[in-house]
């Protein structure tokens, strides 16, 4: 199994210098992700769509999300990400939720909370590969990084 990180989803949905790598990754078999990566993807897709409407910072985005147009874009972001997950054959696995485990992983590998959830989820499910374009997981020795 290979865990699909947020930035792979984003780079598939939006043209970036690494979009071709994201396309190759999403063609791989046995792909999984979790709610934290999906929620992060929804957030960055929403921010991208909102930016196209002139919303440039997080405070404006929060206000915009309360408006009808913002709610529409938020719904569009959810739909876009979930459609990609489904069409790409990505399985959504249950996350590790033991806070002691998350804290230990965060401390041991110098990870922020969401990344600690991802690593702990990989451990929980015996996942040894992660597709990502970030360096956040480079110090996790039991995860092989796949960059396309």
N, C-alpha and C positions, 0 to 999 in steps of 0.2 A: 504494500500500500504506500501511497505517496500523499502527504498532506499538502493541500493547495492553499497558499497564503493569499492574503488580501491583494497584494500588488500584482499577482498573476491575473486575478480576475479583472482588476482595473486596467492593466495593460492589454488585455484582450478586448475590453469594451471601448477603450479610447486609444487613439493612435499615439504611441510613444516610441522612443528608439528601440525598445525591447518587445514590441508587440508581436513580432514574428516568433520570438522565444516563447511568449505566452501561448501562442497558437499551437506550437509543437508540444508544449507541456499538456495542454488540454486534450491532446490526442492520445496521451498515455493511458494505459489501463489502470484500474484499481485506484482511482482518485477519491480522496476524502477531504472533507473540511469540517468546520464546526461553526456554531452560532457566532462566536466572537469574530471570526474572519468574515462571515456573511454580514454581520452588523457593521464592521469596519468598512466593508466594501459599499454597503448601502450609504453610509455616511460620506465617503469620498465621492461616490457617484452623485449624491445629492449636492454636495459642495461644488462639484464641477458644473452641474446643471444650473445651480443658483448663480455661480460666477458668470455664466453666459447671460444672466439677467442683471448683472451689475452688482451682485452681492459678493463683497470681497473679504469679509472677516467673519469670525465665528459669532460675534454678537449680532451682526446683521442677519446671519443665517438663522439664528434662533428666533428672531422676530419674524423673519420671512416664513419660517415653517408654520407659524400660527395663522398666516393668511391663506386664503383659498388657493391662490396660485402656488404658494409654497407647499401646501398640503398635496396639491396635484403633483408637483415635482418629487416630493418625498414618496408618494405612492408609485410614481414612475421609477424611481430609484430602486425601491423594493422589488417591483415587478421585473425590472431589467436584470438585477442580480439573481433573483430566484429562477428566472427563465434560463439564464446562462448555466447555473448550477444543474438544473434539470436536464437541459439539452446536452450538456457536456458529460453527463453520466457521473456526476460527483455525488458521492454518498455523504450525507450529513451525520456525523457521529456524535455521540454524547460526550460532553466535556467533563474533564476532571473538575470536581468542585470542592475538594478537601483543601481548606485554606492553609493548613500546615504544610501540605505538599506544595501548594502554589508558592507559599512564602519561602520554603527551602529552595525550590528551583529558581525563584527570582534572585535570591541571595547568591546561590552557588554560581549561576551563570551571568549575573548582572543584567537581568531582564526586567523590563517593565511588566506590569500586571497582565496585560493582554497576551504578551509574548510568553509569559510564564504559563498561562492557561493553555496556549497552543502546545508548548513543550510537554506539559503534564498530560495533556490529552493524547499526544503521541505515545508517551510512556504507557498510559492506560490501555491503549489499543495495540501496542506492539508495532507502532509505525516507526520506521527507521530512515525514511526519506522525507524531505520537505522541499517543495518547489517554492522558491522565493527569490526576489531580486534584492532583498535587504541583506545587510551584514549582521543583523541582530542575532542570528542563530549560528554564526560562525564558531562561537566558543562552546557549542554544545557537541561534545565529541561523539555521541551516539547517533546524531542526525547527519545523514549525508545530504548536502545541499545540491539541489537540481536547479540549474538556471537556464535550462532549455537546450 
